[in-house]
Amino acid sequence: MPDRAADVEVAPAHTNGSEGRPDIRDTARPKPPSLWGLPGVRPLLIFTVLGFLGFFLTLASLPAAVAMAGTSDDVAGLVTTTFLICTIGTQLVVPRLTRRFGLGRVLIAGSVLLGGPAPLLAVSADLRWVLVISAVRGCGFGILTVLGASLSATLVPPERRGEAIGIYGLAIAVPNLAAVPAGVALASAGHFPWVAFLAAAPLLAIPAAAALGRAAPPADPAPPGDPAPSAAPAPQHAPESARSAIMATLSPATVLLVVTLTGGALLTYLPIVRPTGPTATMAVLAFGLTGALTRWLVGSLADRIGMRLLLPAGSVTAVAGLLVLAGGLDGDTGTALILLGAAVLGCGYGAVQNLTLVASFNRVERANTTTASAIWNAGFDGGTALGAAVVGVGAAAIGTPATFLSFAGLVAITVPLAISSTRMHRR
C-alpha cells in the first residue's frame, strides 16, 4: 500500500510582506468539518433511530406477549426466528433491489414494511397471525440494516469511515437501551397494544428516507444482465464484480459472525440460567452499554491509527470476556465475575462490530458498499440467531460454563482471520 504522505500535494506558502517569510496562517491545516454538517448524515441518523426504535420495541416484548396469550415459551421463540430468517433473506437481495428500483424507493419501502404492519399486532396474539406480520416486518428490517450501514460509509470521506460508523452505531444503541426495556415493561403490564402502535415509528422516517435517496451517491453497478434504473449513467470503466466484492468481504463477515454468536448466546441464555435476582438484567445492561460505547469510540481511533492491531485486539478482548464469564457461571455464585465478563465481552463485541464493517468497506470499491453491507449484516444476524440456537444444545450436552469456554476457543481461532481482514483490497 503506497505511503499516504507521498500522495499529498504541498501548496506553495504565501509570503508575508517584503521579507518573503511564509505566512503560517495560510499553511495551517484546516480543521476537518463536522460530520453532522455533511449532506445526508442527519437524515441517516433520523432514519436509523426511528427504524430501530420500531424494531427494538417488539424484539423482546412480542414473544413475551405471545407467550402470555397461551403459546408455549419454546414455540413463542419462533416469532424472532421468523423475523430474522426474513431479514437475512432480504439482506442478500437488497443490492439488486437498489439497482433496479433506486435507493430512495427501496428505503421508503423498508420503512413501510417495518412500521406499517406493526399496529396489526394489537389485533390478535394468535401465533400464525403474528408470524405473518413478523415475516413482513423482517423484510423491512433487512432493507433498513443493509442500506443504513452502507450509507454510513458512502456519505462521508473514506478516511473518516470509522468515525461515521461509530456515530451510526450510537444511533442504533440509544433506541436499543431505551426501547427494549420499555417494550417489555408495557407488555408485562398488559399494555402491549401501545407497543404495537409505537412500533410504527419507522413510518415517521419516510421523509428522511426520501432525503437520503436524493443525497446518496449512485448505487452499486449492475452486473451483466441485471436491469438498472433508466436514469443511471453508463459506467466509464469495468466495475468490480459483485462476486469479487462478496469474496472480499467474507473474511471480516466471518470474524463478525463468530463474535456475534457469543452475543446471541449471552442475551438468550443468561436470563435462563440466572432467572432470579438482578444478575442477568445487570449483565445484559453492562454488555449493551460497553458494546455501544466501544463501537462509538473505536471508530475515530481506527481512523487515526488504523485497524491492524485494533480488530484482532477486539477479538482477543471478546475471548477474555468469555473466559471470565465462564468462570462466573461455574457455580451458583460468581455474580461479580458474570458482570465483569459481560462488560469485557461487550467491549470486544462493539469493537468487532465497528471494525469489521469498516474493513468490509475498505476491501471493495466504493460503488460496492451495498453488497459489502449485505454480507456484513447477514453475518451479524446469522451469528446472533446461530448463537441463540446453539447455546441451549451445548449447555445440555457439556454444561453452560464449558459451552462459553468453547465459544472462547472459537473466537480465538478467528484471530488470524481478523488480522488478515484488515488488509485493504480495493477502494
Secondary structure, DSSP 8 states (H G I E B T S, - for coil): ---GGGG-------EEGGGTEE-HHHHS------GGGSTTHHHHHHHHHHHHHHHHHHHTHHHHHHHHTT--HHHHTHHHHHHHHHHHHHHTTHHHHHHHH-HHHHHHHHHHHHHTTGGGGGT---HHHHHHHHHHHHHHHHHHHHHHHHHHHHTS-GGGHHHHHHHHHHHHHHHHHHHHHHHHHHHHTT-HHHHHHHTTGGGGGHHHHHHHHHHS-------TT----TTS---SS----HHHHHHHHHHHHHHHHHHHHHHHHHHHHHHHHS-SSSHHHHHHHHHHHHHHHHHHHHHHHHHHH-STTHHHHHHHHHHHHHHHHHHHHSSS--HHHHHHHHHHHHHHHHHHHHHHHHHHHHTS-GGGHHHHHHHHHHHHHHHHHHHHHHHHHHHHHH-HHHHHHHHHHHHHHTHHHHHHHTS----
